[in-house]
Amino acid sequence: MNFRLTTQTDGPATKMRVEGRLDIESVPGLRREFESAGDTVQLDLSGLISADADGVRELQELTARGAKLCGASAYIRQLLDEASDMATET
């Protein structure tokens, strides 16, 4: 599976299910959907298989902008943690 994004809106809340591989090619689509979403955005990462450096940075950016992450596998959590650790070291 390459990349798929499913969006479900319930009033001001939006749940976005991210599936497949989040990479430099799929980041712009995720960003567009996030920017057009409601005030509260939850990113369901339970179907996310992998993320390259651009994908990880985008998830960090969306989190900084208020998105709530849920369902991330141990692998995806490790990628996010490592990127966060590297950012604090510089």
C-alpha positions as CSV (number, residue, x, y, z in Angstrom):
1,M,0.0,0.0,0.0
2,N,1.4,3.4,-1.0
3,F,-0.6,6.0,0.9
4,R,-4.3,6.6,1.7
5,L,-6.0,9.2,3.8
6,T,-9.5,8.9,5.0
7,T,-11.2,11.9,6.6
8,Q,-14.3,11.8,8.8
9,T,-15.7,15.1,10.1
10,D,-18.1,15.4,13.1
11,G,-18.9,19.0,13.7
12,P,-15.7,20.9,14.6
13,A,-13.7,17.6,15.1
14,T,-12.0,15.8,12.3
15,K,-10.5,12.3,12.4
16,M,-8.0,11.5,9.7
17,R,-6.8,7.9,9.2
18,V,-3.3,7.8,7.7
19,E,-2.5,4.5,6.0
20,G,0.5,3.2,4.1
21,R,3.7,5.1,3.6
22,L,4.0,8.8,4.5
23,D,6.8,10.2,2.4
24,I,7.9,13.3,0.5
25,E,5.3,12.6,-2.2
26,S,2.3,12.1,0.2
27,V,3.1,14.9,2.7
28,P,1.5,17.7,0.6
29,G,-1.8,15.8,0.5
30,L,-1.8,15.3,4.3
31,R,-1.0,19.0,4.8
32,R,-3.8,20.1,2.5
33,E,-6.3,17.9,4.3
34,F,-5.1,19.1,7.7
35,E,-5.4,22.8,6.7
36,S,-9.0,22.3,5.5
37,A,-10.0,20.3,8.6
38,G,-11.9,21.6,11.6
39,D,-10.6,23.0,14.8
40,T,-9.9,19.6,16.4
41,V,-7.9,17.1,14.4
42,Q,-7.0,13.6,15.4
43,L,-4.5,11.7,13.3
44,D,-5.1,7.9,13.5
45,L,-1.8,6.3,12.6
46,S,-2.8,2.7,13.2
47,G,-2.5,2.0,9.5
48,L,0.7,3.9,8.9
49,I,3.4,1.4,7.8
50,S,6.4,3.8,7.5
51,A,7.4,7.4,7.3
52,D,10.5,8.9,5.8
53,A,12.3,12.0,7.3
54,D,9.8,14.3,5.5
55,G,6.8,12.3,6.8
56,V,8.2,12.4,10.4
57,R,8.8,16.1,10.2
58,E,5.3,16.7,8.9
59,L,3.8,14.6,11.8
60,Q,5.8,16.7,14.3
61,E,4.7,19.9,12.6
62,L,1.0,18.9,12.7
63,T,1.3,17.9,16.3
64,A,2.9,21.3,17.1
65,R,-0.1,22.9,15.3
66,G,-2.6,21.0,17.6
67,A,-3.2,17.6,15.9
68,K,-3.5,14.7,18.3
69,L,-1.8,11.5,17.3
70,C,-3.3,8.1,18.2
71,G,-2.8,4.5,17.2
72,A,0.9,4.7,16.2
73,S,2.8,1.5,16.1
74,A,5.9,1.0,18.2
75,Y,8.0,1.6,15.1
76,I,6.3,4.9,14.2
77,R,6.5,6.1,17.9
78,Q,10.2,5.2,17.8
79,L,10.7,7.3,14.6
80,L,9.0,10.2,16.2
81,D,10.9,9.9,19.5
82,E,14.3,9.6,17.7
83,A,13.5,12.7,15.6
84,S,12.4,14.6,18.7
85,D,15.6,13.6,20.5
86,M,17.7,14.7,17.6
87,A,15.9,18.1,17.5
88,T,16.6,18.7,21.2
89,E,20.3,17.9,20.8
90,T,20.9,20.6,18.3
